[in-house]
Amino acid sequence: MNRNRYTAVALVLFVAGFSLTGCGPSKEELTVMDQFNQLEELILKGGYVKKLNRFEDQGEKVFVVEAEIVDEDGVAIGRLRGRRVEGFGTRKPRIQWYETPGVSEEWKK
């Protein structure tokens, strides 16, 4: 009976561990967020990127990246858009600061 119990516990732990793999941001996404969060413009405004809203492969390992910029209270204060070439680098993003914090705006031309 103990052997069945240990087998069941081992199976549950294996399934739980297996289900967690693949969850969360990829290494490339984490690299992009880290690079964005080191931008002087974001630091000076007290903003950071908590998560990427879009990390889309455009082919040839080139990704379109979009994210919302939040302040320390989690209030959206802007957004950014850029591109990344996997394993190579991230282009400096285009940044738009919201006129009213927390109120999302369309991209200005």
Residue pairs with C-beta under 8 A, 6 or more apart in sequence:
25 33
25 51
25 52
25 55
26 55
28 55
28 63
28 84
28 86
28 87
29 52
29 55
31 84
31 90
32 52
32 55
32 63
32 65
32 82
32 84
32 90
33 49
33 51
33 52
33 67
35 90
36 42
36 48
36 49
36 67
36 80
36 82
36 90
36 93
37 43
37 48
37 49
39 92
39 93
41 95
42 48
42 49
42 69
42 95
45 69
45 77
45 78
45 97
46 71
46 72
46 77
47 69
47 70
47 71
47 77
47 78
48 69
48 70
49 67
49 68
49 69
49 70
49 80
50 68
50 70
50 74
51 67
52 65
52 66
52 67
53 66
53 67
53 68
54 64
54 65
54 66
54 67
55 63
55 64
55 65
56 63
56 64
57 63
58 64
58 83
61 85
61 86
61 87
62 83
62 84
62 85
62 86
63 83
63 84
63 85
63 86
64 81
64 83
65 80
65 81
65 82
65 83
65 84
65 90
65 93
66 79
66 80
66 81
67 79
67 80
68 76
68 78
68 79
68 104
69 76
69 77
69 78
69 79
69 80
69 95
69 97
70 76
70 77
71 77
71 101
75 101
75 102
76 98
76 101
76 102
76 104
77 97
77 98
77 101
77 102
78 95
78 96
78 97
78 98
79 95
79 96
79 98
79 104
79 107
80 93
80 94
80 95
80 96
81 93
81 94
81 107
82 90
82 91
82 92
82 93
82 94
83 90
83 91
84 90
84 91
96 105
96 107
96 108
98 104
98 105
99 105
